[in-house]
Amino acid sequence: MEHLATPLLNGVVYGLLLFMVSAGLTLIFGMMGILNFAHASFYMLGAYFAYALQASIGFWPAVIVSPVLVGILGVLVERYILRRVHRHGHAHELLITFGLSFIIVELVKLFFGDYPVNYRVPADLDFAAFTLGGLDYPAYRLFMGAVAIGMFGALYLLLSRTRVGIIVRSAIHRPQMAEALGHNVPRVFMGVFGVGAVMAGLAGAVAGAFYTTSPNMALELGVLVFVVVVIGGLGSLEGAMLASLLIGVVTSVAVGVDATPADLLAWLGLGGLAEDAGGILALKVSSLAASLPFALMLLVLLVRPSGLMGEKE
């Protein structure tokens, strides 16, 4: 049981990291209808900004300042780029944010080089929280999970229990009515986009110290973030959390499974037939771990096209 507890806990923490990044995209993609392909690049910028600032102002102030800088960048992108192409449809938004993501990556390479930087966990959190399965479990992993849970709680309360949340939801679903009541809908959209960028930047600033901070980090996580949003349901914060945890746990547990699909079919008496067929049936589950989130997305879309917690049309 101890051998299973470690990958389960790692999967939960990784899932919470996915939620930190996907929460902002859930707001932007699900509520505003903007296909922001550059969202994972904001996550990367959060890590690089924190790395660049920590030498002068310290780790903790850098973790606070860097998401604000990413949020300001997000506001500028929405105001001066996306707002100009929004009326032309999703294809233009997708293409321009796709290009923006490449520009950000190349700028990062220009200033920081095409290799990982030395962004490390601070000394006051660089210790083992406890021992699990004979291995020391890093306290910083638990800190990342706590930040994600706090983000979820703050967002949920903001959107469902405050006047700001009411204005945001009314501007999204009833923009003409919101304008009639005196609210500046374009400014609301700009604020939502900025908050989404702040959340991505915070995820990068926190996770970049534990995982590798490199120009490839946006590409590694970018596709998975969209998978999370689709599985959870567009615009559903609870769905994004559920999908993130599901993907994190499934991926983490699968990495340690050496069985093949043929071994599983052997329980049904089809082991010999599966071994003769070969191909994917002969591959270990651990080698398929990276593909499981996409298989899960396909399954969810077949059974429930609106996502796990998305609203049916």
C-alpha positions in Angstrom: 0.0 0.0 0.0 2.9 2.4 0.7 4.2 1.8 -2.8 0.8 3.0 -4.2 0.6 5.9 -1.7 3.6 7.8 -3.2 2.4 7.9 -6.8 -1.1 8.7 -5.7 0.1 11.7 -3.7 2.5 12.8 -6.5 -0.5 12.5 -8.9 -2.7 14.7 -6.7 0.0 17.4 -6.5 0.7 17.2 -10.2 -3.1 17.5 -10.8 -3.2 20.5 -8.6 -0.5 22.1 -10.7 -2.5 21.4 -13.8 -5.4 23.1 -12.2 -3.4 26.2 -11.3 -2.6 26.6 -15.0 -5.9 25.5 -16.4 -8.0 27.7 -14.0 -7.0 30.8 -15.9 -7.8 29.2 -19.2 -11.1 28.0 -17.9 -12.0 31.6 -17.2 -10.7 32.9 -20.5 -11.7 30.0 -22.8 -14.9 28.9 -21.1 -16.3 32.3 -20.2 -15.0 34.7 -22.8 -14.8 32.3 -25.7 -11.2 33.2 -26.5 -8.9 30.5 -27.7 -5.7 31.6 -26.0 -3.0 29.3 -27.3 -0.4 31.5 -25.5 -1.8 30.7 -22.0 1.0 28.2 -21.2 3.5 30.8 -22.3 2.2 33.1 -19.5 2.9 30.1 -17.2 6.5 30.0 -18.5 6.9 33.8 -18.1 5.8 33.6 -14.5 8.7 31.2 -13.8 11.3 33.2 -15.7 10.1 36.5 -14.1 10.4 35.0 -10.6 13.8 33.6 -11.5 15.1 37.0 -12.7 13.7 38.9 -9.7 14.7 36.5 -6.9 18.3 37.6 -7.0 17.4 41.2 -6.2 14.3 41.1 -4.1 14.2 37.5 -2.8 12.2 34.4 -3.6 8.9 35.2 -1.8 8.6 38.8 -3.1 9.5 37.5 -6.6 6.6 34.9 -6.4 4.2 37.8 -5.7 5.6 40.3 -8.2 6.0 38.0 -11.2 2.3 37.1 -11.5 1.4 40.8 -11.4 3.8 41.4 -14.3 2.3 38.5 -16.2 -1.1 39.9 -15.5 -0.2 43.3 -16.8 1.2 41.7 -20.0 -2.1 39.7 -20.3 -4.1 43.0 -20.0 -2.0 44.6 -22.8 -2.4 41.5 -25.0 -6.2 41.6 -24.6 -6.5 45.3 -25.0 -4.3 45.9 -28.0 -4.2 42.5 -29.8 -7.1 40.2 -29.1 -9.8 42.9 -28.9 -8.9 43.9 -32.5 -9.4 40.4 -33.8 -12.2 39.2 -31.6 -14.9 40.2 -34.0 -13.4 38.1 -36.8 -14.0 34.9 -34.9 -12.1 32.1 -33.1 -9.8 31.2 -36.0 -8.1 34.6 -35.9 -7.8 34.4 -32.1 -6.2 31.0 -32.3 -3.8 32.0 -35.0 -2.7 35.2 -33.3 -2.2 33.6 -29.9 -0.4 30.7 -31.6 2.0 33.1 -33.1 2.3 35.0 -29.8 3.3 31.9 -28.0 6.3 31.4 -30.4 7.3 35.0 -30.0 7.3 34.7 -26.2 9.4 31.5 -26.4 12.0 33.1 -28.8 12.2 36.2 -26.5 12.8 33.9 -23.5 15.6 32.1 -25.4 17.1 35.5 -26.4 17.3 36.8 -22.9 17.9 33.6 -20.9 19.3 31.1 -23.4 18.1 27.9 -24.8 18.7 25.8 -21.7 17.2 25.4 -18.2 18.0 28.1 -15.6 19.0 27.7 -12.0 15.6 28.4 -10.4 15.6 26.5 -7.1 13.3 25.8 -4.1 14.0 28.3 -1.3 16.0 27.1 1.6 13.2 27.5 4.2 11.1 25.0 2.2 13.8 22.7 1.1 13.2 19.8 3.5 11.3 16.6 3.8 7.7 17.0 5.2 7.5 13.3 6.1 8.7 9.8 5.0 6.4 7.8 2.8 7.3 4.3 1.5 10.9 4.8 2.7 11.3 8.0 0.7 11.5 11.6 2.0 8.5 13.6 0.6 9.5 17.2 -0.2 7.6 19.9 1.7 7.6 22.1 -1.4 5.3 19.7 -3.2 2.8 20.1 -0.4 3.2 23.9 -0.6 2.3 23.8 -4.3 -0.8 21.8 -3.5 -1.8 24.2 -0.8 -1.4 27.2 -3.2 -3.6 25.4 -5.8 -6.3 24.7 -3.2 -6.2 28.3 -2.0 -6.5 29.5 -5.6 -9.6 27.3 -6.1 -11.2 28.5 -3.0 -10.5 32.2 -3.7 -11.8 31.9 -7.3 -15.0 30.0 -6.3 -15.8 32.5 -3.6 -15.0 35.5 -5.9 -17.3 34.2 -8.8 -20.2 32.9 -6.7 -20.3 35.0 -3.5 -19.2 38.6 -4.5 -20.6 41.5 -6.5 -17.5 41.3 -8.8 -18.5 37.7 -9.7 -22.0 38.7 -10.4 -20.8 41.5 -12.7 -18.4 39.2 -14.5 -21.0 36.5 -15.1 -23.6 39.0 -16.3 -21.1 40.7 -18.7 -20.3 37.3 -20.1 -23.9 35.9 -20.5 -25.9 39.1 -20.9 -23.5 41.8 -22.2 -26.1 44.2 -23.4 -28.0 44.1 -20.1 -24.7 44.7 -18.2 -23.9 47.7 -20.4 -27.4 49.0 -19.9 -26.8 48.8 -16.1 -23.7 51.0 -16.5 -20.9 48.4 -16.6 -18.0 48.6 -19.0 -18.1 45.2 -20.6 -14.8 45.5 -22.6 -13.1 46.5 -19.3 -14.6 43.4 -17.6 -13.3 41.2 -20.3 -9.9 42.8 -20.0 -9.9 42.2 -16.3 -10.9 38.6 -16.7 -8.2 38.0 -19.2 -5.7 39.7 -16.8 -6.7 37.6 -13.9 -6.4 34.4 -16.0 -2.8 35.5 -16.9 -2.1 36.2 -13.2 -3.1 32.7 -12.3 -0.9 31.2 -15.0 2.0 33.4 -13.9 1.5 32.3 -10.2 1.6 28.7 -11.3 4.8 29.2 -13.1 6.4 31.2 -10.3 5.6 28.5 -7.8 6.1 25.3 -9.9 9.2 26.6 -11.8 11.3 26.3 -8.6 10.5 22.6 -8.3 10.2 21.5 -11.9 12.6 22.5 -14.6 12.3 26.1 -15.8 13.2 26.0 -19.5 11.9 27.4 -22.8 10.2 24.0 -23.3 8.0 24.2 -20.2 5.2 25.9 -22.0 5.1 23.3 -24.8 5.2 20.4 -22.2 2.2 21.7 -20.4 0.3 23.7 -23.0 -1.6 20.8 -24.7 -2.5 19.2 -21.4 -4.1 22.4 -20.2 -6.5 22.4 -23.1 -7.2 18.7 -22.4 -8.1 19.6 -18.8 -10.5 22.3 -19.9 -12.2 20.0 -22.4 -12.6 17.1 -20.0 -13.8 19.3 -17.1 -16.3 21.2 -19.2 -15.9 24.7 -20.7 -16.3 27.4 -18.0 -16.6 25.0 -15.1 -14.1 25.7 -12.3 -15.1 22.5 -10.4 -14.8 20.5 -13.6 -11.3 21.9 -14.2 -10.3 20.8 -10.7 -11.8 17.3 -11.1 -10.2 16.8 -14.5 -6.8 18.0 -13.3 -6.8 15.6 -10.4 -8.0 12.7 -12.6 -5.3 13.3 -15.2 -2.6 13.7 -12.5 -3.5 10.6 -10.6 -4.0 8.4 -13.8 -0.7 9.5 -15.3 1.3 9.2 -12.1 0.0 5.7 -11.3 0.3 4.5 -14.9 4.1 5.4 -14.9 4.7 2.7 -12.3 2.6 -0.1 -14.0 4.7 -2.6 -15.9 1.7 -4.7 -17.1 0.6 -4.7 -20.7 -2.9 -4.6 -22.1 -2.3 -8.3 -23.1 -1.8 -9.1 -19.4 -5.2 -7.5 -18.6 -6.9 -9.4 -21.4 -5.4 -12.6 -20.1 -7.9 -12.3 -17.2 -10.7 -12.7 -19.8 -9.0 -15.7 -21.4 -7.8 -13.6 -24.4 -4.1 -13.4 -23.4 -2.8 -15.6 -26.2 -4.8 -13.8 -28.9 -3.6 -10.4 -27.6 0.1 -11.5 -27.6 -0.2 -12.8 -31.1 -1.7 -9.5 -32.2 1.1 -7.5 -30.7 1.3 -3.8 -31.4 -0.2 -1.6 -28.7 -1.4 -4.7 -26.8 2.2 -5.7 -26.1 3.3 -2.2 -24.9 3.6 -1.6 -21.1 1.1 0.7 -19.5 4.0 2.9 -18.3 5.0 3.6 -21.9 1.5 4.7 -22.7 1.2 7.0 -19.6 1.7 10.2 -21.7 -1.1 9.2 -24.1 -3.7 8.4 -21.4 -4.9 12.0 -20.9 -5.8 12.1 -24.6 -7.5 8.7 -24.5 -9.5 9.9 -21.4 -10.5 13.1 -23.3 -11.7 11.0 -26.2 -13.7 8.8 -23.9 -15.3 11.7 -22.1 -16.2 13.5 -25.4 -17.9 10.3 -26.7 -19.9 9.8 -23.5 -20.5 13.4 -22.5 -19.5 16.0 -25.1 -20.1 18.9 -22.7 -17.4 17.6 -20.3 -17.6 16.1 -16.9 -19.2 19.2 -15.3 -20.0 21.3 -18.3 -23.6 22.5 -19.0 -25.5 20.6 -21.7 -26.7 22.7 -24.5 
